[in-house]
Amino acid sequence: MIKVVRGNPTPEELAAALAVVQARAAAAANTPSGAPRLPDAWADPARVARERMPAPGPAAWGRTYWPG
């Protein structure tokens, strides 16, 4: 059941929203339930750290804050 909480959507807007909901439900129903889901690319930690971090050493504390 879909309930409009706020606003006055047109019949075309309701039909578009319902089509999106039905498409998402159909896609979810077609995926195998036992298969492991792969994480999204945006959540991959390797995306954030593209280059190797410097090895810790005597001056490592200075590299944690000061640029350069």
N, C-alpha and C positions, 0 to 999 in steps of 0.2 A: 504494500500500500504506500502510495506517495501522497504526502500532504503538503500543500502550499501554506507556509507559515507567514510569509510576509510578501506583499506586492500583489499585483494583478497580472499574471502572465497571460499572454495570448494563447489560443489553442495551438498555434504553430510552435511557440516556445515550449509548451508542455510536451508536445509531440517530440521535439528535438531532445529534451531532457530524458524522456522515457526511452528514446532510441539509444541514447548513451548508456543508460542503466541496463537495458536489455543486452546490449553488445558486451558490456563488462561482465554481466552474469553468464552469458554464453561462453565467453573466453575463459572464465574461471571454471565453468563446468567441463570444458574440453581439456583442461590440463590434467595430467595424471596426478593422483593424490599422493602416490608413494614416491614420486620423483623429488629429489632434493632441489630446492630453489637456489639459483645462483644469485649472489648479491648484486645489487645494482652497481653500475660503474661509478656513480657519484659517491658511494660509500666505501670505495676501495682505498685503503690507506696509502697504497703505492702512488695514487694520484697526487697526494699532497707532498710526499717526499720523493721528488723525481731524482734528486742527486744524493749521493752519500753524505751523511753527516760526518763532520770531522771527528777523529778519534779523541777520546778524553786524554788529557795530559795536564801538566802543571798549570797551564794558562786557560784551561777549559772553562773555568768560571767566568772569565772575561768574554769569551765567545758566546755565552748564553744571553747576554744583554746588549753589549756595545756593538754597534754596526762596524763593519770593516774588517 
